[in-house]
């Protein structure tokens, strides 16, 4: 079973090389300077990779391998894309009590 937090955002850190998983997000409408809301996940039985469903900058939905992604924070917003600060974390993180 795969579960994820509904406020989960990830950032793109694309892997290079001949064994990098496809599709390559930076060639598919994603940017390194944005955080993207996770809208779903999929784990095919024939691989150990998980694929996160993300809306790109053109509002297309893509299945992106988790090896291209890093945690960007939990954000209480209706937005599907957020700008990243220079430190690599988004500027609108959910504050814990």
C-alpha positions in Angstrom: 0.0 0.0 0.0 1.3 3.5 -0.9 0.1 6.5 1.0 1.2 10.1 1.0 0.4 13.3 2.9 -2.1 15.5 0.9 0.1 18.6 1.5 3.3 16.9 0.2 5.5 18.9 -2.2 8.6 17.7 -3.9 11.4 19.4 -5.9 13.2 18.1 -9.0 16.8 16.9 -8.8 17.1 15.1 -12.1 19.5 12.2 -12.3 22.0 12.1 -15.2 23.5 9.2 -17.0 22.5 6.3 -19.3 20.6 4.5 -16.4 18.6 7.6 -15.3 14.8 6.7 -15.2 12.5 8.0 -17.9 10.9 10.4 -18.4 13.4 13.1 -17.5 11.4 15.8 -15.7 13.4 18.8 -16.8 12.7 17.8 -20.4 9.0 17.3 -19.6 7.8 20.7 -18.5 9.3 20.8 -14.9 11.7 23.3 -13.4 14.4 23.0 -10.7 13.2 26.3 -9.1 9.7 25.1 -8.2 8.1 22.7 -5.8 5.4 20.4 -7.1 2.4 19.0 -5.3 2.1 15.2 -5.2 -1.4 14.3 -6.5 -0.8 10.5 -6.5 1.6 7.6 -6.4 2.0 4.4 -8.3 4.3 1.4 -7.7 4.4 -1.1 -10.6 4.9 -4.7 -9.5 7.8 -5.2 -11.9 10.1 -2.5 -10.4 11.2 -1.3 -7.0 10.7 2.3 -8.1 7.7 4.4 -7.1 6.3 6.9 -9.5 4.8 10.2 -8.2 2.0 11.8 -10.1 2.9 15.5 -10.5 1.4 18.4 -12.5 4.1 20.2 -14.5 4.3 23.9 -15.3 1.9 23.3 -18.3 -0.6 21.6 -15.9 0.0 18.2 -17.6 0.1 15.2 -15.3 3.3 13.1 -15.4 4.4 9.9 -13.6 8.0 10.8 -12.4 10.3 8.3 -10.8 11.1 9.0 -7.1 14.8 8.9 -7.9 14.4 12.3 -9.6 12.6 13.8 -6.5 13.5 15.3 -3.1 11.2 16.4 -0.3 10.3 20.1 -0.5 7.9 20.3 2.4 4.3 20.1 3.6 2.4 23.1 2.4 -1.1 24.2 3.4 -2.2 25.7 0.1 -4.4 25.0 -2.9 -1.6 25.7 -5.3 0.0 22.9 -7.3 3.3 24.6 -7.9 5.4 26.8 -5.5 8.5 28.8 -6.0 11.6 27.5 -4.1 13.7 29.8 -2.0 17.5 29.9 -2.6 18.0 27.3 0.2 16.0 24.8 -1.8 13.0 24.7 0.5 9.7 26.4 -0.4 8.8 29.7 1.3 5.4 28.6 2.5 6.0 25.6 4.7 3.4 24.4 7.2 4.5 25.3 10.7 4.2 22.7 13.4 2.6 23.6 16.7 
